Amino acid sequence: MGWGLRPKSKKRLDEEAERERVKREVRTRDGNECCVRARRLQTGVRCSGPKDVHEIIPRSAWKAGYLVPDNCIVICRAHHDWVDHNPDDAHDLGLHGYSWERPS
C-alpha cells in the first residue's frame, strides 16, 4: 500500500480555479504594480521582489476572503513581508485588516 497524497477534491479544484481567476482580476485591476509603491505609502521598505496577490484580511481571519477581489491587492514581496511583520502599521495604511472588518 502506497503512502502517496490523496487526489484533490472537486471542491478544492474549483477553489483553486476561482483563486487563479481572482488573482488575474486583481493583477489586471492593479496593473500588476505594487500598491504600496503606486499609492506612495511610507513603510521605510524599498519595493523589491516578485509581485504577490495579498489578502488584506488574511485567510486565518476570513477563510473565503482570498476569493474576494476587493479583499486583495498586488504588493511586492518586500512589502508583503513588511505587512506580515507590522500588522498594526499596515492596518493604518489599509494593507491589513482584522476579522471584524470583513463585509457581511
C-alpha positions in Angstrom: 0.0 0.0 0.0 1.4 3.4 -1.0 1.5 6.5 1.1 1.0 9.0 -1.7 -1.1 12.1 -1.5 -4.8 11.8 -1.9 -6.2 13.3 -5.1 -7.7 16.8 -4.7 -11.4 17.0 -4.2 -13.7 18.7 -6.8 -14.4 21.5 -4.3 -10.6 22.1 -3.8 -10.0 22.1 -7.6 -12.9 24.5 -8.1 -11.5 26.8 -5.4 -8.0 26.7 -7.0 -9.6 27.7 -10.4 -11.5 30.5 -8.7 -8.4 31.7 -6.9 -6.5 31.9 -10.2 -9.3 33.9 -11.7 -9.3 36.3 -8.7 -5.5 36.7 -8.9 -5.8 37.5 -12.7 -8.5 40.1 -12.0 -6.6 41.7 -9.2 -3.3 41.8 -11.2 -5.2 43.5 -14.1 -7.0 45.9 -11.8 -3.8 46.9 -10.1 -1.7 46.9 -13.3 0.4 44.2 -11.6 2.2 47.1 -9.8 2.9 47.1 -6.0 0.1 49.1 -4.5 2.4 50.4 -1.7 4.6 52.0 -4.4 1.7 53.1 -6.6 0.0 54.8 -3.6 3.3 56.2 -2.4 2.7 54.8 1.1 5.6 55.2 3.5 6.8 52.0 5.1 10.5 52.5 5.2 10.9 49.5 3.0 12.2 49.6 -0.6 9.9 47.9 -3.2 11.6 44.7 -4.4 11.0 41.1 -5.3 8.2 39.4 -7.2 4.6 40.7 -7.0 2.2 38.8 -4.8 -1.6 38.9 -4.6 -2.1 39.8 -0.9 -5.3 39.3 1.1 -5.9 42.5 3.2 -7.9 40.4 5.7 -5.8 37.3 6.0 -7.2 33.8 5.4 -6.6 33.0 9.1 -9.3 35.6 9.9 -11.5 35.2 6.8 -11.3 31.8 5.1 -13.2 32.9 2.0 -11.5 36.3 1.7 -8.9 35.0 -0.7 -11.7 34.6 -3.3 -12.9 38.2 -2.9 -11.1 40.6 -5.3 -12.0 43.6 -3.1 -10.0 42.0 -0.3 -6.9 41.5 -2.4 -4.2 43.8 -3.7 -0.9 43.4 -5.5 2.2 44.1 -3.4 5.9 43.2 -3.9 7.5 40.6 -1.7 9.4 43.1 0.4 6.2 44.9 1.3 4.3 41.7 1.8 6.9 40.6 4.4 6.7 44.1 6.0 2.9 43.8 6.3 3.2 40.3 7.9 5.6 41.7 10.5 3.9 45.1 11.1 0.1 44.4 11.1 -0.9 47.5 13.1 1.2 49.9 11.0 -0.1 48.1 7.8 -3.7 48.4 9.1 -3.2 52.2 9.4 -2.2 52.2 5.7 -5.1 50.0 4.6 -2.8 47.0 3.8 -4.0 44.7 6.6 -7.5 44.1 8.1 -9.0 42.3 11.0 -11.7 39.6 11.1 -14.3 42.0 12.4 -13.8 44.3 9.5 -14.8 41.9 6.8 -18.0 42.6 4.9 -21.1 40.8 6.0 
